[in-house]
Amino acid sequence: MSMSTIEIYCDSCDYCVNDTFMWGRFDYAFDDYRLHVNREKGWCNDCKSFKAIEYFAIPTEEEPLWQGIDNLHKTVLPNFWRYLFLRLTGRLWLIKNDLDKIKERYYSMYLLSKRQDKVRCLACGSCEVQPFRDKSKREHESGDFSDYATKMIHPGCGGVIHCRSTGMRLHMRFDNVRVYSPEGEYLGEEKYKTV
């Protein structure tokens, strides 16, 4: 997979970091399910650097959990003939996809209800983090690779944080997945398993 790199630096001091800390696979480990960790860039006060931090997205009303359950209940479970048709045509994976989406929504809502105000740094586990929500990001993603100032002040320094593309694209393969508990504690790395 080819990925571009962005350099984040301060205009007042010599602080400079590459955004490759966001790369890789990150999962929460539940008893019977693995949920992808949504993450964003953020400043960690303990690491004194930009790191990947958890991001808990508030679900939209368009696709609530119960809508997925109702769809599954109305279309598949009571309808033996539909189930038989899906089984005979090799489309049984459609049911599995619906069940996976329901599980994903359930665990996402669980995390949102338990930990929304306890966002952690994925490097050190600290809760002393500040999200880096750069409003100028769209300009950069649209192909403008020039240096641009963000609206964030460098904590401790007072300088303005800037971003610029390095002009490099790196080809990466991620063989390991970083595993976290539902509370956000780092459990270790595992070999990535494809299903």
Contacts in CASP RR format, 6 or more apart in sequence:
PFRMAT RR
TARGET T0000
AUTHOR 0000-0000-0000
METHOD contacts of the structure
MODEL  1
MSMSTIEIYCDSCDYCVNDTFMWGRFDYAFDDYRLHVNREKGWCNDCKSF
KAIEYFAIPTEEEPLWQGIDNLHKTVLPNFWRYLFLRLTGRLWLIKNDLD
KIKERYYSMYLLSKRQDKVRCLACGSCEVQPFRDKSKREHESGDFSDYAT
KMIHPGCGGVIHCRSTGMRLHMRFDNVRVYSPEGEYLGEEKYKTV
1 171 0 8 1.000
1 172 0 8 1.000
1 173 0 8 1.000
2 169 0 8 1.000
2 170 0 8 1.000
2 171 0 8 1.000
3 23 0 8 1.000
3 169 0 8 1.000
3 170 0 8 1.000
3 171 0 8 1.000
3 172 0 8 1.000
4 165 0 8 1.000
4 166 0 8 1.000
4 167 0 8 1.000
4 168 0 8 1.000
4 169 0 8 1.000
5 18 0 8 1.000
5 19 0 8 1.000
5 20 0 8 1.000
5 165 0 8 1.000
5 166 0 8 1.000
5 167 0 8 1.000
5 168 0 8 1.000
5 169 0 8 1.000
5 170 0 8 1.000
6 18 0 8 1.000
6 19 0 8 1.000
6 140 0 8 1.000
6 163 0 8 1.000
6 164 0 8 1.000
6 165 0 8 1.000
6 166 0 8 1.000
7 16 0 8 1.000
7 17 0 8 1.000
7 18 0 8 1.000
7 19 0 8 1.000
7 163 0 8 1.000
7 164 0 8 1.000
7 165 0 8 1.000
7 166 0 8 1.000
8 16 0 8 1.000
8 17 0 8 1.000
8 18 0 8 1.000
8 19 0 8 1.000
8 41 0 8 1.000
8 50 0 8 1.000
8 132 0 8 1.000
8 161 0 8 1.000
8 162 0 8 1.000
8 163 0 8 1.000
9 15 0 8 1.000
9 16 0 8 1.000
9 17 0 8 1.000
9 161 0 8 1.000
9 162 0 8 1.000
9 163 0 8 1.000
9 164 0 8 1.000
10 16 0 8 1.000
10 154 0 8 1.000
10 157 0 8 1.000
10 158 0 8 1.000
10 159 0 8 1.000
10 160 0 8 1.000
10 161 0 8 1.000
10 162 0 8 1.000
11 149 0 8 1.000
11 159 0 8 1.000
11 160 0 8 1.000
11 161 0 8 1.000
11 162 0 8 1.000
12 154 0 8 1.000
12 157 0 8 1.000
12 158 0 8 1.000
12 159 0 8 1.000
12 160 0 8 1.000
13 154 0 8 1.000
13 157 0 8 1.000
13 159 0 8 1.000
15 49 0 8 1.000
15 154 0 8 1.000
15 157 0 8 1.000
17 49 0 8 1.000
17 50 0 8 1.000
18 166 0 8 1.000
19 41 0 8 1.000
19 50 0 8 1.000
20 170 0 8 1.000
21 50 0 8 1.000
21 51 0 8 1.000
21 52 0 8 1.000
21 123 0 8 1.000
22 39 0 8 1.000
22 41 0 8 1.000
22 52 0 8 1.000
23 172 0 8 1.000
23 174 0 8 1.000
24 172 0 8 1.000
24 174 0 8 1.000
24 177 0 8 1.000
24 178 0 8 1.000
25 36 0 8 1.000
25 174 0 8 1.000
25 176 0 8 1.000
25 177 0 8 1.000
25 178 0 8 1.000
25 192 0 8 1.000
26 36 0 8 1.000
26 37 0 8 1.000
26 39 0 8 1.000
26 52 0 8 1.000
26 122 0 8 1.000
26 177 0 8 1.000
26 178 0 8 1.000
26 180 0 8 1.000
27 34 0 8 1.000
27 35 0 8 1.000
27 36 0 8 1.000
27 37 0 8 1.000
27 177 0 8 1.000
27 178 0 8 1.000
27 179 0 8 1.000
27 180 0 8 1.000
28 34 0 8 1.000
28 35 0 8 1.000
28 36 0 8 1.000
28 37 0 8 1.000
28 107 0 8 1.000
28 111 0 8 1.000
28 179 0 8 1.000
28 180 0 8 1.000
28 181 0 8 1.000
28 182 0 8 1.000
28 184 0 8 1.000
29 179 0 8 1.000
29 180 0 8 1.000
29 181 0 8 1.000
29 182 0 8 1.000
29 187 0 8 1.000
30 107 0 8 1.000
30 182 0 8 1.000
33 103 0 8 1.000
33 107 0 8 1.000
35 104 0 8 1.000
35 107 0 8 1.000
35 108 0 8 1.000
35 111 0 8 1.000
37 54 0 8 1.000
37 122 0 8 1.000
37 180 0 8 1.000
38 54 0 8 1.000
38 55 0 8 1.000
38 56 0 8 1.000
38 57 0 8 1.000
39 52 0 8 1.000
39 53 0 8 1.000
39 54 0 8 1.000
39 55 0 8 1.000
39 122 0 8 1.000
40 52 0 8 1.000
40 53 0 8 1.000
40 55 0 8 1.000
40 131 0 8 1.000
40 132 0 8 1.000
40 133 0 8 1.000
41 50 0 8 1.000
41 51 0 8 1.000
41 52 0 8 1.000
41 53 0 8 1.000
41 131 0 8 1.000
41 132 0 8 1.000
41 134 0 8 1.000
42 50 0 8 1.000
42 51 0 8 1.000
42 52 0 8 1.000
42 53 0 8 1.000
42 121 0 8 1.000
42 129 0 8 1.000
42 130 0 8 1.000
42 131 0 8 1.000
42 132 0 8 1.000
43 49 0 8 1.000
43 50 0 8 1.000
43 51 0 8 1.000
43 129 0 8 1.000
43 130 0 8 1.000
43 132 0 8 1.000
43 152 0 8 1.000
43 155 0 8 1.000
44 50 0 8 1.000
44 51 0 8 1.000
44 53 0 8 1.000
44 121 0 8 1.000
44 123 0 8 1.000
44 124 0 8 1.000
44 126 0 8 1.000
44 128 0 8 1.000
44 129 0 8 1.000
45 126 0 8 1.000
45 128 0 8 1.000
45 129 0 8 1.000
45 130 0 8 1.000
45 155 0 8 1.000
46 121 0 8 1.000
46 124 0 8 1.000
46 125 0 8 1.000
46 126 0 8 1.000
46 128 0 8 1.000
47 121 0 8 1.000
47 123 0 8 1.000
47 124 0 8 1.000
47 126 0 8 1.000
50 132 0 8 1.000
51 121 0 8 1.000
51 122 0 8 1.000
51 123 0 8 1.000
51 124 0 8 1.000
51 129 0 8 1.000
52 121 0 8 1.000
52 122 0 8 1.000
52 123 0 8 1.000
53 119 0 8 1.000
53 120 0 8 1.000
53 121 0 8 1.000
53 122 0 8 1.000
53 129 0 8 1.000
53 131 0 8 1.000
54 115 0 8 1.000
54 119 0 8 1.000
54 120 0 8 1.000
54 122 0 8 1.000
54 184 0 8 1.000
55 119 0 8 1.000
55 131 0 8 1.000
56 111 0 8 1.000
56 112 0 8 1.000
56 115 0 8 1.000
56 116 0 8 1.000
56 119 0 8 1.000
57 108 0 8 1.000
57 112 0 8 1.000
58 112 0 8 1.000
59 105 0 8 1.000
59 108 0 8 1.000
59 109 0 8 1.000
59 112 0 8 1.000
63 105 0 8 1.000
64 105 0 8 1.000
65 102 0 8 1.000
65 105 0 8 1.000
65 106 0 8 1.000
65 109 0 8 1.000
68 98 0 8 1.000
68 101 0 8 1.000
68 102 0 8 1.000
68 105 0 8 1.000
69 102 0 8 1.000
71 98 0 8 1.000
72 95 0 8 1.000
72 98 0 8 1.000
72 99 0 8 1.000
72 102 0 8 1.000
75 82 0 8 1.000
76 82 0 8 1.000
76 83 0 8 1.000
76 86 0 8 1.000
76 95 0 8 1.000
76 98 0 8 1.000
83 95 0 8 1.000
85 91 0 8 1.000
86 92 0 8 1.000
86 94 0 8 1.000
86 95 0 8 1.000
110 182 0 8 1.000
111 182 0 8 1.000
114 182 0 8 1.000
115 182 0 8 1.000
115 183 0 8 1.000
115 184 0 8 1.000
118 127 0 8 1.000
119 127 0 8 1.000
119 129 0 8 1.000
119 131 0 8 1.000
120 126 0 8 1.000
120 127 0 8 1.000
120 129 0 8 1.000
120 184 0 8 1.000
121 127 0 8 1.000
121 128 0 8 1.000
121 129 0 8 1.000
122 178 0 8 1.000
122 180 0 8 1.000
122 186 0 8 1.000
125 184 0 8 1.000
125 185 0 8 1.000
125 186 0 8 1.000
130 155 0 8 1.000
132 150 0 8 1.000
132 152 0 8 1.000
132 161 0 8 1.000
134 150 0 8 1.000
134 151 0 8 1.000
134 152 0 8 1.000
134 163 0 8 1.000
135 150 0 8 1.000
135 151 0 8 1.000
136 148 0 8 1.000
136 149 0 8 1.000
136 150 0 8 1.000
136 151 0 8 1.000
136 163 0 8 1.000
139 148 0 8 1.000
140 148 0 8 1.000
140 163 0 8 1.000
140 165 0 8 1.000
145 164 0 8 1.000
145 165 0 8 1.000
145 167 0 8 1.000
146 164 0 8 1.000
147 162 0 8 1.000
147 163 0 8 1.000
147 164 0 8 1.000
148 162 0 8 1.000
148 163 0 8 1.000
148 164 0 8 1.000
149 160 0 8 1.000
149 161 0 8 1.000
149 162 0 8 1.000
150 160 0 8 1.000
150 161 0 8 1.000
150 162 0 8 1.000
150 163 0 8 1.000
152 160 0 8 1.000
152 161 0 8 1.000
153 159 0 8 1.000
153 160 0 8 1.000
153 161 0 8 1.000
154 160 0 8 1.000
154 161 0 8 1.000
174 192 0 8 1.000
175 191 0 8 1.000
175 192 0 8 1.000
176 189 0 8 1.000
176 190 0 8 1.000
176 191 0 8 1.000
176 192 0 8 1.000
177 189 0 8 1.000
177 190 0 8 1.000
177 191 0 8 1.000
177 192 0 8 1.000
178 186 0 8 1.000
178 188 0 8 1.000
178 189 0 8 1.000
179 186 0 8 1.000
179 187 0 8 1.000
179 188 0 8 1.000
179 189 0 8 1.000
179 190 0 8 1.000
180 186 0 8 1.000
180 187 0 8 1.000
181 187 0 8 1.000
END
